[in-house]
């Protein structure tokens, strides 16, 4: 299915969508990254939306408070379409993943993809500086700098978003079915 998204209408929003399980998803790192970015961009109304539920929700909310973060919003379990449609950037900080379908979902909605290279399938979804940013595993300073660049440079962000939407087609049913056959 081809999703119609106008990248010019994207909001100043960064999105995480998934299970709030810190052991694997490493949302503690995402909050530390956001701490580095928020100080600079809070005045520009950039915010981080965290969508999903899980066993570590209360710990992560407490960490948000302990870090003094103002523009982080825990949205709970939601229907994802409106969040993907609004978000400019999709962040993943997982330590381990199989084939994370959320990257494909986010790309279909023209979100710029960001992830650590901690799992092999990250290379299937993200071509660094082409359709997103793929960063050395757990280097939160480099991740924050890359996110900063995406926020700061709208033309760069729009180019990566358009490429993400284009590149996700390689996982479309027609392509995959041909490979299976």
N, C-alpha and C positions, 0 to 999 in steps of 0.2 A: 504494500500500500504506500502510495506516495503522499506524504504529509505536506500540505501547503502552509508555508511559514514565511512571513516577511521578516528578514533579518533586521531591517531598519526599525521594526517595531519591538525588538527585544528590549527587555528592561535591564536596569542595573542590578541584576540578580545573579548570584552564584548558587548552584544547586547540588545537594547530595540527595540521592534517592536510594534507599535500601534498608537493610536490617541494621538496627543499632546494636551491633555486636562488636565491641572494641577489640576483642582478641584477633579477629580476622579483618574487620573493616578499618580499624585504626583511626576512628574519628577523633581520638585524642590528638593525633597529628594534624588533622584538618583544623581543629580549634586552635592549635598552636600557630599554624600557618595563618589562619584568619586574624589572629591577634596581631601579627606583623603587618597585615594589610589594612585592617580596619582603622587603625589610627590615622592613616593617610586619606582614606576614602570615605569615612563616615559622613563627612560634610557633602559629599557628592551622592549621598543616599544609596550607596552600594550596600547590599545585604546578602547574607548567607541563609538560605532556606534549607533546613534539614528535614526531609520527609521520610517517614518510616517509623517502625516501632521495634522494640526489642528489650532484652534483659538489661542493657546498659543505659537506657534512656535517662534514668534519674542521676546516675553518675556523670553522664555527659552534660546534663543541665547544670549540675553542681559545678562542674569544671568551667562551663561558660560563665557562671556567676563569679567563681574564684578568679578567673582571668579578667573580669570586668568588661566582658564583651557586651556591646549594646545592640549591634545589628545582626544578631544571630537569632533565628526563629525556628523552634521545633514545631513542625506542623502535624506530627502524628502520621498515621496511616491515611493516605489520600489517594484519590484517583490521579494518576500521574500526568495526564495530558496537559492540563492547564499550567502545571509547574514547568514541564519541558518547554512548552510554547513560550513562556515568559522569560525563562532563564537564558542568559547570554553564555554562561560557562557552566560546565558540569564537572565537578571534582570527585575523584575517587582516590582514596589513600590506602587502599587495601594492601594487606601483607600477602594475601594469597587469594586467588580466584581461579575458577575453571575457565569458563567462557562467559564473561559478564554481559548478559543481555542488556543491562541498563546502558552500557556504552553505545550499543546499536540504537536503542530507543532514543537516547539523548541526541545522537548524531542525526537521526531521522528528523528531529525537530530543530536542526541547525544550531545545536549547542556546541561550543568549542569544548573538546574533550581534554581533560587533564588527568594524568595518573602517574604513579610510580612504575618503573620497569621491574617491579617485584615479582611479577607473574608472566609467564611466557606469552599468554594470549593477549597481553597489552599491545604487543607488536602487530597482532592481527588487526586491531582496531585503530591504533594511533600511529601515524607517521609524523614524527616530531617536526614542528614548524610547517607542516602541510595542512593537517586537519585538526591539530591539537598540540598539546605539549606532553611529551613523555620524558619524565625526569628520573634521575638516578634515585634508586630506592632509598627512601627515608631521609633524603636531604631536604629538610623543611625550609632551609634558607633559599635554595635554588627554586623550590616550588613556589615560595612566596614571591620571589623576584619574577618568575614567569607569570604568575597571576597578576602581579603589579603591572607588568608590561601589557597584558591583555586588557586590563582595565584602562590603562593610560592611552592605548593606541587603538582607537575604534576601527580604523581602516584595516589594521592587522587582524583584529578580532573578527571583523566581518568576512575577511578573506578566508580565514580558517573555518568559520562557521559554514560558509558556502561549500568549501571543500569537504567538510564533515558530512554534510547532507548529500553531496555527490558520491563520496566514497562508500557510504553505507550501502549503496546499491549492490556492491559486490557480494553482499550477504542476502540479496533478494531471492525470493522463491525460484525464479527462473534460473538463476545462476547455480544455486545450491542443488536444485533438482537435477540439473545437467551433470553436476559433479557426482551426485549419488548414483545416477544411472551409469 
